[in-house]
Amino acid sequence: MNFEQLGVIPTILTAIEKQGYTQATPIQEKSIPIVLNRSDLIGCAQTGTGKTAAFSIPILQLLYESPERKKHGKIRSLIVTPTRELAIQIGESIKLYGQGLNIRHAVIFGGVSQHNQVNQLKSHVDILIATPGRLLDLIQQGFVKLSDLEIFVLDEADRMLDMGFIHDIKKIIKLLPQKRQNLFFSATMPKEIIGLANTILTDPKMVEVTPIASTSDLVEQHLYYIEADEKKSLLIKMVKDQPNARVLVFTRTKHGADKVVKLLQKVQVKAAAIHGNKSQNARQNALRDFKDHSIQVLVATDIAARGIDIDDLEMVLNYEVPNIPETYVHRIGRTGRAGVKGVAVSFCDQSERAYIKLIQRLTKKDLIVKKS
């Protein structure tokens, strides 16, 4: 279905067409009419399904068409997301789809000076995209007022739980006006998340796409059973055998990510790491360099990588197999997108064999065992 059929206004349609999109993804097709109808929504969708546009587009339209539009300087939509990278990505979507609407947004997150963010807030801001900690800080300091809020979005709720933000989210919810529209997105629905959703939403419509257990048929899944000390040499060989392919490598820890980068740099492979100990600038620069092919390998931990959206990514490589099977699905979902084939490779040592069994039980797919 195209966006015009979903009731999207011409100004936003023009902006969507500029990005080269013609057909809505399933989450967009199901969500946009619900949001435009001002209903509460609970969306169960993974990263990479197009969910950012599924809420950005209708929010822009509702704010643009609303009689409350004359409320200059009032925050009318708040989008809360767990990581800086996701906040920036959502901000970019709002900017792209909101061309020509004169709706202003600001992105605030921790780990950097608040000075520039406060200056943005002092000017007229309709949509605020924020990570929980920095949002609460700036509310406490009096820079953020939410009394005129119309639409609240909680994005990546399960990741909020993983990162220990649920307490902060509950604090934020208490500060919101009672009358508002709520949009709630989560890739998985553990009990705590269902409980949280019940406290936020009023008579919500449920939208679910691509269950967490599914992996794309466009992704070839390869598995190498090797000794732990053989991983280094196999990684180097695979990367050097395909010098033009970008490879996103996953490790379980920040320390592990840094070790892999040092290993690759020693053999003249351009690589960088993104994880929680890296500064915001370092993470953004690494991601930009990877997207524009300035570096061949990006090494990431799971939390830092959530929300990474890279077109035509050739390979995802699990240097360490995740101990949570759903994490495997998230990782490999970053390749094989938009109809383009990709490869997911996992290195499995003796201590990780049980994790592979859990992954195969969840995905109901056998991985193709390769010899190193």
C-alpha positions in Angstrom: 0.0 0.0 0.0 1.3 3.5 -0.8 1.4 6.4 1.7 -1.3 8.4 -0.1 -3.8 5.5 0.4 -2.9 5.7 4.2 -4.2 9.3 4.3 -0.8 11.1 4.4 -0.9 14.8 3.4 0.8 16.0 0.2 3.6 17.9 1.9 4.7 14.8 3.8 4.2 12.6 0.7 6.6 14.9 -1.2 9.2 14.4 1.5 8.7 10.6 1.5 9.1 10.5 -2.3 12.4 12.5 -2.0 13.7 9.6 0.1 12.8 7.2 -2.7 10.1 5.4 -0.8 6.9 4.4 -2.5 5.4 1.5 -0.6 4.7 1.5 3.2 6.2 -1.4 5.2 3.8 -3.6 7.2 4.2 -1.7 10.5 3.7 1.6 8.7 0.6 0.3 6.8 -1.0 -0.9 10.1 0.1 1.9 12.4 -0.3 5.2 10.4 -4.1 5.1 10.2 -4.4 4.1 13.9 -2.2 7.1 15.0 -4.0 9.5 12.6 -7.2 8.4 14.2 -5.7 9.6 17.6 -6.0 6.1 19.1 -3.4 4.7 21.5 -1.1 2.1 19.9 1.0 -0.8 21.1 3.4 -1.9 18.4 5.4 -5.1 18.6 8.2 -4.6 16.0 11.9 -5.1 15.7 14.4 -2.5 14.7 14.6 -2.4 10.8 10.9 -2.8 10.2 10.4 0.9 9.5 8.7 1.7 12.9 10.4 5.1 13.3 8.5 6.4 10.2 5.4 4.5 11.4 5.1 7.1 14.3 7.1 10.0 12.9 4.9 10.6 9.8 1.5 10.6 11.6 2.8 12.7 14.5 4.0 15.4 12.1 0.7 15.3 10.3 -1.4 15.5 13.5 0.7 18.4 14.9 0.5 20.2 11.6 -3.3 19.9 11.3 -4.0 20.5 14.9 -5.8 23.8 16.0 -3.3 23.8 18.9 -0.5 24.6 16.4 -0.4 28.2 17.4 1.1 27.2 20.8 4.5 28.5 20.0 7.3 27.2 22.2 5.2 24.4 23.7 6.3 20.7 23.6 3.4 18.9 22.0 5.0 15.5 21.3 7.6 13.7 23.4 9.5 10.7 22.1 11.5 8.8 24.7 14.1 6.3 23.5 16.9 4.4 25.3 20.1 5.4 23.4 21.7 8.4 21.9 22.0 6.8 18.5 18.3 6.0 18.4 17.4 9.5 19.5 19.6 11.0 16.7 18.1 8.6 14.2 14.6 9.6 15.1 15.5 13.2 15.0 16.8 12.7 11.4 13.5 11.0 10.4 11.5 13.9 11.9 13.7 16.4 9.9 13.3 14.4 6.6 9.6 13.9 6.8 8.8 17.3 8.3 10.3 19.4 5.4 8.0 22.2 4.6 5.8 21.8 7.7 7.5 24.4 10.0 7.4 22.0 12.9 10.6 22.2 15.0 12.2 19.4 17.0 15.1 19.0 19.4 17.1 15.9 20.4 18.5 15.7 23.9 20.7 13.0 25.4 23.3 12.5 28.1 27.1 12.1 27.8 27.6 15.6 26.2 27.3 19.2 27.5 23.7 20.3 27.9 24.4 23.8 26.8 23.5 23.5 23.1 20.5 21.3 24.0 19.2 23.9 26.4 19.6 26.6 23.7 17.4 24.6 21.4 14.8 24.1 24.0 14.6 27.9 24.6 13.5 28.4 21.0 10.1 27.0 19.8 10.1 23.2 19.9 7.1 21.1 19.0 8.6 17.6 19.2 11.2 16.6 21.8 13.2 13.4 21.3 15.0 12.4 24.5 16.8 9.7 26.4 15.4 9.2 30.0 18.3 10.5 32.2 18.9 13.7 30.4 15.1 14.4 30.1 14.6 14.1 33.8 17.7 16.3 34.5 16.3 19.1 32.2 12.8 18.8 33.6 14.2 19.2 37.1 16.2 22.2 36.0 13.0 23.8 34.6 14.1 23.7 30.9 11.5 21.1 29.8 7.8 21.6 30.5 5.3 18.9 29.4 2.0 20.4 30.5 0.9 21.0 26.8 1.9 17.5 25.6 -0.5 15.8 23.2 1.4 12.7 22.0 3.8 10.5 24.0 5.9 7.8 22.4 7.9 5.2 24.3 10.2 3.5 21.8 12.2 0.3 22.4 10.5 -0.4 25.7 12.2 -3.8 26.2 15.7 -2.2 25.7 14.7 0.4 28.4 14.1 -2.6 30.7 17.5 -4.1 29.8 19.3 -0.9 30.5 17.6 -0.3 33.8 15.6 2.7 32.7 12.1 1.5 33.8 12.2 3.5 37.1 13.0 6.7 35.1 10.2 6.0 32.7 7.7 5.6 35.5 8.9 9.0 36.9 8.4 10.6 33.4 4.9 9.2 33.0 3.9 10.8 36.3 4.8 14.2 34.9 2.7 13.9 31.8 -0.8 15.4 31.4 -3.6 12.8 31.9 -5.2 13.5 28.5 -2.8 12.5 25.8 -2.3 10.0 23.0 0.2 7.2 23.7 2.3 5.1 21.3 4.3 2.2 22.8 6.8 0.2 20.8 8.8 -2.9 21.9 10.5 -5.7 20.0 9.6 -8.2 22.7 6.8 -8.3 25.3 8.1 -9.7 28.6 5.7 -9.5 31.6 7.3 -6.3 33.0 6.7 -4.6 29.6 3.1 -5.7 29.4 2.6 -4.3 32.9 4.2 -1.0 32.0 2.1 -0.8 28.8 -1.1 -1.3 30.9 -0.2 1.7 33.1 0.4 4.0 30.1 -2.2 3.1 27.4 -5.9 3.6 27.2 -7.9 1.1 25.1 -4.9 0.6 22.7 -4.9 -0.9 19.3 -2.3 -3.7 18.9 -0.1 -4.0 15.9 2.4 -6.8 15.5 4.9 -7.5 12.7 7.8 -9.9 12.2 7.7 -11.9 15.4 11.0 -11.9 17.3 11.6 -15.6 16.6 11.8 -15.0 12.8 14.9 -14.4 10.7 14.8 -13.2 7.2 15.1 -15.8 4.4 17.4 -13.2 2.7 20.0 -13.8 5.3 22.3 -16.9 4.8 23.2 -18.1 8.3 26.7 -19.7 8.6 28.2 -21.3 11.6 31.8 -22.2 12.4 32.5 -24.6 15.3 36.0 -23.6 16.3 38.3 -23.3 19.3 38.2 -19.9 21.1 41.8 -19.2 20.2 41.1 -19.8 16.5 38.6 -17.0 16.3 41.2 -14.2 15.7 42.8 -15.8 12.7 39.5 -16.8 11.1 38.1 -13.2 11.6 41.2 -11.7 9.9 41.0 -14.2 7.0 37.3 -13.6 6.4 37.7 -9.8 6.5 40.8 -9.8 4.2 39.2 -12.2 1.8 36.4 -9.7 1.1 38.1 -6.3 1.2 35.1 -4.4 -0.3 32.5 -5.9 2.1 31.5 -4.0 5.2 31.3 -6.3 8.3 29.4 -5.5 11.5 31.1 -7.6 14.2 29.3 -8.3 17.6 31.0 -9.0 20.9 29.3 -9.5 24.3 31.5 -7.0 26.1 32.9 -3.5 25.6 36.4 -4.8 26.5 35.9 -7.6 23.8 35.0 -5.0 21.2 38.1 -2.9 21.8 40.3 -6.1 21.6 38.8 -7.0 18.2 39.5 -3.5 16.9 43.1 -3.6 18.0 43.6 -7.0 16.4 42.2 -5.8 13.1 44.2 -2.5 13.1 47.4 -4.5 13.7 46.8 -6.3 10.3 45.9 -3.0 8.6 42.2 -3.5 8.5 40.3 -0.2 9.1 38.0 -0.8 12.1 36.3 1.1 15.0 34.2 0.1 18.0 31.0 1.5 19.4 30.0 0.8 23.0 28.9 2.6 26.1 32.4 3.7 27.1 32.9 5.6 23.9 32.1 9.3 23.7 29.1 10.4 21.7 31.3 12.0 19.1 33.4 8.8 18.8 30.3 6.7 18.3 28.8 9.0 15.7 32.1 9.3 13.8 32.6 5.5 13.7 29.0 5.0 12.4 29.4 7.7 9.8 32.8 6.2 8.6 31.3 2.8 8.4 28.3 4.0 6.4 30.5 5.8 3.9 32.9 2.9 3.6 35.9 4.8 5.2 36.2 1.8 7.6 35.6 -1.8 6.7 34.7 -3.2 10.1 32.5 -1.8 12.9 32.6 -3.7 16.2 29.7 -3.3 18.5 28.1 -4.4 21.7 24.4 -5.2 21.6 23.1 -2.1 23.5 25.3 0.3 21.5 24.2 -1.3 18.2 20.4 -1.1 18.8 18.9 1.2 16.2 21.9 1.0 13.8 20.4 1.2 10.4 22.8 0.6 7.5 21.7 0.1 3.9 23.1 -2.8 2.0 25.2 -4.2 4.8 27.0 -7.3 3.4 27.8 -9.2 6.6 27.0 -9.5 10.3 29.6 -11.6 12.2 29.0 -12.9 15.7 32.5 -13.1 17.1 30.9 -14.2 20.3 27.5 -16.0 20.2 24.9 -14.2 22.3 23.5 -16.0 25.3 20.0 -14.7 24.7 18.5 -16.2 21.4 16.4 -13.1 20.7 19.6 -11.0 20.6 20.9 -13.2 17.8 17.7 -12.4 15.8 18.2 -8.7 16.4 21.9 -8.8 15.4 21.5 -10.6 12.1 18.4 -8.6 11.2 20.8 -5.8 10.3 21.7 -7.5 7.0 19.3 -8.9 4.4 17.1 -5.8 4.4 15.0 -4.2 1.7 15.2 -7.2 -0.6 19.0 -7.3 -0.6 20.7 -10.6 0.4 23.1 -10.7 3.3 25.3 -13.2 5.3 25.3 -13.8 9.1 28.3 -15.7 10.4 28.7 -17.0 13.9 31.9 -18.3 15.5 31.0 -20.9 18.2 33.6 -22.3 20.6 32.9 -25.2 23.1 31.5 -22.9 25.8 28.9 -21.4 23.4 27.4 -24.6 21.9 24.4 -24.4 24.3 23.6 -20.9 23.0 23.4 -22.2 19.4 20.9 -24.8 20.5 18.7 -22.1 22.0 18.9 -20.0 18.8 17.9 -23.0 16.6 15.0 -23.8 18.9 13.8 -20.2 18.7 14.2 -19.6 15.0 13.3 -23.1 14.0 16.2 -22.9 11.4 19.4 -24.9 11.1 22.5 -22.8 10.6 24.8 -23.9 7.7 27.9 -25.4 9.3 31.1 -24.4 7.6 34.6 -25.6 7.9 37.3 -23.1 8.7 
